[in-house]
Amino acid sequence: MGHAASFSRTLSRLLFERTKDISGPYDHITRVSLPPQAGSSTGSHWLAFEVLMEMARTLELPQRDKEEVLKLKQLAAEECYFGYGALSENLMLRALGRRYVELFGSRSVVWDPSHVRQLSDSLLLQRIPEALQGKRHLLLVENLHVPATLEVLVHVMSGPWPSPYQNRWLISTTSKEVYYRSRQWLTANWKQRLIDLSERTWLVGARDDQHYAPNFVGLRDDRDWAVLIREALRDAANSIHNALQQQGRDEEFWLGIAMNCFYYAILYHPLQLGSAGRQETSNTLFVSSDELVRCWVAEDLVFSRTSPTDTPAASGEKRNSNYYRSAYEAGKVIFHALQEYSLLPIYSVSCQTSNPSSSMDAVTGLSKLAGGVPRLKHDELFDHQKSDQLRWVSFMKDDGRHVSWNWCSRYVPRNVPGEMNMTTLILRGCSNISGFQLVLIHYLRVLDLSYTPINSLPSWISRLSNLALLSLRGCSKLDNLSPQAPASVKETSPLSHLGKLQVLDMNGVPLLELTQQDGSNKSNLHYLDLSGSRLTTLPSNFFCEMPCLEELILGNCSHLETLPPSLAKLSNLLILHVEGTQISYFPEGAFEAMQRLHTLKLISNTLLVSLPTSLSKAKGLKELHIYNCISLRIILGIIIKPWRISKSWSILT
């Protein structure tokens, strides 16, 4: 969406507050944020419906009308779910009346014999002008996803066009295209003008001398950007606070959390410029939202007081397991808020985008802040005076930078809390990691070696006793974790020393073998991704020392033939993804103890013949995805019929 996609929510809020201060007071204020489904083919209907519902909610209406509002909202939710985000003409006929459908609906409803028996304007719509009579009114509409004629709003408000003296409308669109096309749809006889904020936000009813069109080019002073970023952070903190009220934290607390998570994302922001002055783009440069959130949790930037699920953990690791998952869920809320307020770019959910440059086209807080990040040379890591001041370090694509204590004071007066030690080292896409082993100390909590050319796991990793996250994602030359088999029983796998490891990401690593030692001492492991491996099997007791494992991802493991019996030990597993394997059966008791399992994905396992009866013991199962398992025959008789009678859940095929 380009330049115009940036900071829309914050700019709308600032203009909204400024309008109230200068032109107020207003007797009635209506604020509507359109949902994502308002971008469907019935976007104009959503605009009319949401404004009507919010007006009805905020005005003093009879109890009968309030009950009708609840019924209409329920019908809209059902139609949205079953109709892929669309609202029907019949619903609009009930909500707004016959005249609305004649003006803005389709002819199919107009020619319906029952149409003429409907009221010209619904009783609910008739209440609006009565309630607003003699009152000054301010309307804010955010997130207009599709072009819409403003006559829709005039009809819903049942009054004249807005004016600078009586009623004002502020409308924020999500793209330049929506803005320009909506302007083109204005009636030719409408003489008033629009105030345009950043080519997207409108104030309707202004005179020629009130027309104002600021743009981001004018924000050349760092202090201007500091103010905008600070305001966006406060908006994000407010959104986080509203979403996580059950944690009992105030908004200032979430502001500090949001700031630190925002700063941390700089480590993954591409800094190199191409010949045209744009950031170089490749898949190795872009981190998924899931990866970034797990880094936040590993660094203890995100934490939670509550359990994310009503189902208790099944082992003595209850507190540890529930704590991690709840922190991860809180991290996703924080990520969404930072993204919603243009502080972070649009990352993909779980994999790199097919068009990486598109996510960086919009101006974001991250792109502006990263421009002033302190650069770092490799030699400076060995300068004790310098290295003692480093905390979060990145050499992604050999481009060094750091986010540490004495930086960003001009943006936010707070420093990043924590010890004066390096706790994160990002070497994603680095061409040679051999020179970093001397700076890898036991304080390190996050080590990202993804997309590096390593062909074995360095032995010095075993010294990182506090490591919580290790990413080997995309290390395409890493087919064995150790250069050779241990020469004696005293030699151990580097992974076996990482007892505090929470996340082990080996997606895209063509491993030929994993040993029992690789799986030992993993009592804190919550996430394991072995997608893309060339494993044929796993040691029989491989999962025995992973009591807290919650997500096991085995995607596109095309050589995998069997799963070990110790799979049944994963009593805290929440998500199991098995895709593109050669397995024929699951171990018979595999699901016996998986009381917390809520998602099971079985995709393109063409040799899978049946599922064990123990799957019926997974009482928490909510989603069972089965796709292209062409040999599966027994599931219908054993599983689907009994469960459909006893509980509500869905099979997605």
Secondary structure, 3 states (H helix, E strand, C coil): CHHHHCCHHHHHHHHHHHHHHHHCCCCEEEEEECCHHHHCCCHHHHHHHHHHHHHHHHCCCCHHHHHHHHHHHHHHHHHHHHCCCCCCHHHHHHHHCHHHHHHHCCHHHHCCHHHHHCCCCCHHHHHHHHHHCCCCEEEEEEEECCCCCCHHHHHHHCCCCCCCCCCEEEEEECCHHHHHHHHHCCCCCCCCEEEEECCCEEEEEECHHHCCCCCHHHCCCHHHHHHHHHHHHHHHHHHHHHHCHHHCCCHHHHHHHHHHHHHHHHHHCCCCECCCCCECCCHHHCCCHHHHHHHHHHCCCCCCCCCCCCCCCCCCCHHHHHHHHHHHHHHHHHHHHHHHCCCCCCCCCCCCCCCHHHHHCCCCHHHHHHCCCCECCHHHHHCHHHHCCCCEEECHHHCCEEECCCCCCCCCCCCCCCCCCCCEEECCCCCCCHHHHHHCCCCCCEEECCCCCCCCCCHHHHHCCCCCEEECCCCCCCCCCCCCCCCCCCCCCHHHHCCCCCEEECCCCCCCCCCHHHHCCCCCCCEEECCCCCCCCCCCCCCCCCCCCCEEEECCCCCCCCCCHHHHHCCCCCEEEEECCCCCCCCCCCCCCCCCCCEEEEECCCCCCCCCHHHHHCCCCCEEEEECCCCCCCHHHHHHHHHHHHCCCEEEC
